[in-house]
Amino acid sequence: MGADDAVSIPDIPVALSTASVYPENCAAAFQHAARLGYDGVEVMVWTDPVTQEAGALRALSDLHEMPIVSIHAPTLLISQRIFGVDAWGKVDRSLELAHDVGAQTVVLHPPFRWQKEYARDFTDGIAMRENDSGITLAVENMFPWRVGGREIEAYLPHWDPVPQPYDHVTLDLSHTATAGSDALAMVEALGPRLAHLHLADGLGSMRDEHLVPGRGSQPCAEVLDRLVHNGFAGSIVVEVSTRRLSIEQREMALAESLAFCRLHLAAALGDGDEDGGAS
């Protein structure tokens, strides 16, 4: 292939979530990301003490030459005691961690229904913290919980961030599968508010599956195409579940996810060139 035949890839960083290597630890995530050619890492704040310590994270980032593009705040149901139990305290510590490691985005979930005081001030609180910190707070789309054939609204004001007045949103394509949401419609409705993408897949079961992109029913390729043509300025983070795989199988799944993403980003840019350039 000559120089004129080189494949162009949009300048959108593709990072690896540390959650994608569980039950391996944070240090292993940096190793996998560097070895496979990812552009960076998203750190899920977890029980692994390294994920909570800026100095340790900076050391891993420097060692592997892997920038930390984002911090996922410990706002999951199973991480409610990490960074304390006060909801705003958890957000503030995540912002401090992001600042200390040079991450530009903090991902967080909407409040749980029982966090009524936190939910009441949530929109104003994240807007104020964005303004004060200069760090993007991107609220992630979730899904209704289903118990005994009934749907339970577990989040306030809702699991769907599209109609909410959040300045920035994270779109998770495993969560769209579980919720039965139209991912492409969400991309268009969010417009420039879409700041961050969790790339995964799902088949629409009640479980949050986080499949390798291309193995489920979600329009992963079409979403990547839309991001390129919409001038997406955020990061794409591969967040897939590999917990039942061997280390060798895990690395293959992570490599496949990265290849899927880069292939479809390049294809989208090629379509734009044929049409006279991406808008």
C-alpha positions in Angstrom: 0.0 0.0 0.0 1.4 3.4 -1.0 1.3 6.5 1.0 -1.6 7.8 -1.0 -3.6 4.6 -0.1 -3.1 5.0 3.7 -6.4 4.7 5.7 -7.4 7.8 7.6 -9.0 7.5 11.0 -10.9 10.3 12.7 -9.1 12.1 15.5 -11.4 10.6 18.2 -9.5 8.9 21.0 -10.5 5.3 21.7 -9.9 4.3 25.3 -10.3 1.2 27.4 -12.3 1.1 30.6 -10.6 -0.6 33.5 -13.9 -2.3 34.1 -13.3 -4.2 30.8 -10.6 -6.3 32.3 -12.4 -7.3 35.6 -11.5 -9.4 37.6 -8.0 -8.3 36.6 -6.9 -5.1 38.3 -6.3 -1.5 37.2 -2.6 -2.0 36.4 -3.6 -4.9 34.1 -6.0 -2.6 32.2 -3.1 -0.2 31.4 -1.0 -3.1 30.3 -3.7 -4.4 27.9 -4.5 -0.9 26.6 -0.8 -0.2 25.8 -0.2 -3.6 24.3 -3.3 -3.5 22.0 -2.8 0.1 20.8 -5.6 1.9 22.6 -5.3 5.7 22.9 -6.0 5.9 26.6 -7.8 4.6 29.7 -11.0 5.3 31.6 -10.6 4.6 35.3 -13.6 3.0 37.0 -13.3 4.0 40.7 -13.5 0.7 42.4 -12.4 -1.4 45.4 -9.0 -1.7 43.8 -7.1 1.0 45.8 -5.1 2.0 42.7 -8.3 3.4 41.1 -8.7 5.8 44.1 -5.1 7.1 44.2 -4.0 9.8 41.9 -0.3 9.2 42.4 -0.5 5.5 41.5 -2.7 6.3 38.5 -0.2 8.9 37.2 2.6 6.4 37.6 0.7 3.8 35.5 -0.2 6.4 32.9 3.5 7.5 32.6 4.8 4.0 32.6 2.6 2.8 29.8 2.3 6.2 28.0 -1.5 5.9 28.3 -3.4 9.1 29.1 -6.3 8.9 31.4 -9.2 10.3 29.4 -12.0 10.0 32.0 -12.9 8.9 35.5 -16.0 6.9 36.2 -17.4 8.1 39.6 -18.4 5.3 42.1 -22.1 5.9 41.6 -23.0 2.3 40.9 -25.2 0.4 43.3 -22.3 -1.9 44.2 -19.9 1.0 44.8 -22.0 3.0 47.1 -19.4 3.0 50.0 -16.4 3.9 47.9 -15.3 7.6 48.4 -17.7 7.7 51.4 -21.5 7.5 51.4 -22.3 11.2 50.7 -23.4 11.5 47.1 -21.9 14.9 46.4 -18.8 14.0 48.3 -18.3 11.1 45.9 -18.7 13.4 42.9 -16.3 16.0 44.4 -13.6 13.4 45.1 -14.0 12.0 41.5 -13.5 15.6 40.2 -10.4 16.0 42.3 -9.1 12.7 41.1 -9.8 13.7 37.4 -8.0 17.0 38.0 -5.0 15.3 39.5 -4.6 12.8 36.7 -5.4 15.2 33.8 -8.7 13.6 32.8 -11.2 15.9 31.1 -14.4 14.0 31.8 -16.1 12.4 34.8 -18.9 9.9 34.1 -21.7 9.6 36.6 -25.0 7.9 36.9 -28.3 9.7 37.7 -29.4 9.6 41.4 -31.2 6.6 42.7 -34.8 7.1 43.7 -34.0 6.9 47.4 -31.4 9.8 47.0 -34.2 12.4 47.0 -32.1 15.3 48.4 -29.3 14.6 46.0 -31.7 14.3 43.1 -33.4 17.6 44.0 -30.2 19.6 43.4 -28.6 17.3 40.9 -28.9 19.3 37.7 -27.8 22.6 39.3 -25.1 20.8 41.3 -23.4 19.3 38.3 -23.6 22.5 36.3 -22.0 24.4 39.1 -19.2 21.9 39.5 -18.6 21.8 35.7 -18.2 25.6 35.7 -15.9 25.6 38.7 -13.7 22.7 37.7 -13.6 23.0 33.9 -14.1 19.2 33.8 -17.0 17.7 31.9 -19.6 15.9 34.0 -21.3 13.5 31.6 -24.5 11.8 33.0 -24.9 8.3 31.7 -28.1 6.8 30.3 -29.4 3.9 32.4 -32.4 1.6 32.1 -35.5 0.5 34.0 -35.0 -2.3 36.5 -37.3 -5.3 35.9 -38.4 -7.5 38.8 -41.0 -10.2 38.4 -42.2 -8.9 35.0 -42.6 -5.4 36.4 -40.6 -2.3 35.5 -39.2 -0.3 38.5 -38.1 3.3 38.0 -34.9 3.2 40.1 -33.6 6.6 39.0 -34.5 10.3 39.6 -35.7 12.1 37.6 -35.4 9.3 35.1 -33.0 6.8 33.6 -33.1 8.5 30.2 -31.0 11.7 30.2 -32.2 12.9 26.8 -35.1 15.1 28.0 -33.2 16.2 31.1 -31.4 19.6 31.1 -27.9 18.1 31.5 -25.2 19.9 29.6 -23.3 16.7 28.9 -24.3 13.1 28.5 -22.5 9.7 28.2 -24.3 7.3 25.9 -23.8 3.6 26.8 -24.8 1.1 24.0 -25.3 -1.8 26.4 -27.7 0.3 28.4 -29.7 1.3 25.3 -30.1 -2.5 24.6 -31.4 -3.2 28.1 -33.7 -0.2 28.1 -35.0 -0.9 24.6 -34.0 2.7 23.6 -33.3 3.8 20.0 -29.6 4.6 20.2 -29.5 6.5 16.9 -32.4 8.7 17.8 -30.6 9.5 21.1 -27.5 10.5 19.3 -29.5 12.9 17.1 -31.6 14.2 20.0 -28.5 14.9 22.2 -26.6 16.7 19.4 -23.5 18.5 20.9 -24.6 17.5 24.5 -23.3 14.0 23.7 -19.8 14.2 25.2 -18.8 10.6 25.8 -19.6 7.1 24.4 -19.4 3.8 26.1 -19.0 1.3 23.3 -20.5 -2.1 23.9 -23.4 -4.1 22.6 -26.4 -6.0 23.9 -29.2 -8.3 22.8 -31.9 -6.6 24.8 -32.2 -9.0 27.7 -33.0 -7.8 31.3 -29.3 -8.0 32.1 -26.8 -5.3 31.3 -24.7 -7.4 29.0 -21.8 -5.2 27.8 -21.0 -7.5 24.8 -18.2 -6.9 22.3 -19.5 -4.4 19.7 -21.0 -6.3 16.8 -22.1 -9.3 18.8 -25.5 -7.8 19.8 -28.4 -6.0 18.3 -27.3 -2.4 18.8 -26.4 -0.1 15.8 -22.8 0.3 17.0 -21.4 0.8 13.5 -24.1 3.3 12.7 -23.6 5.2 15.9 -19.8 5.5 15.2 -20.7 6.7 11.7 -23.0 9.4 13.1 -20.4 10.6 15.6 -17.9 11.2 12.8 -20.4 13.1 10.6 -21.7 15.1 13.6 -18.2 16.3 14.5 -18.1 14.4 17.8 -15.5 16.0 20.1 -15.4 13.5 23.0 -13.9 10.1 23.7 -15.0 6.6 22.9 -14.5 4.1 25.7 -14.7 0.4 25.2 -16.6 -1.0 28.2 -17.2 -4.7 27.7 -17.7 -7.6 30.1 -14.9 -10.2 30.0 -15.1 -11.5 33.5 -15.7 -15.1 32.5 -12.9 -15.2 29.9 -9.4 -16.4 30.2 -6.7 -13.7 30.0 -6.0 -14.8 26.4 -9.7 -14.7 25.5 -10.0 -11.3 27.2 -7.2 -9.8 25.2 -8.8 -11.1 22.0 -12.1 -9.6 22.9 -10.5 -6.2 23.7 -8.5 -6.4 20.4 -11.7 -7.2 18.5 -13.5 -4.2 20.2 -10.8 -1.8 19.3 -10.6 -3.1 15.7 -14.4 -2.8 15.3 -14.3 0.8 16.5 -11.3 1.9 14.4 -12.7 0.1 11.3 -16.0 1.8 11.4 -14.6 5.2 12.3 -12.3 5.0 9.3 -15.2 3.8 7.1 -17.3 6.8 8.3 -14.5 9.2 7.4 -14.2 7.6 4.0 -17.9 8.1 3.4 -17.5 11.7 4.3 -14.6 12.2 1.9 -16.6 10.7 -0.9 -19.4 13.1 -0.1 -17.1 16.0 -0.1 -15.8 15.8 3.4 -17.3 15.1 6.8 -19.3 17.8 8.3 
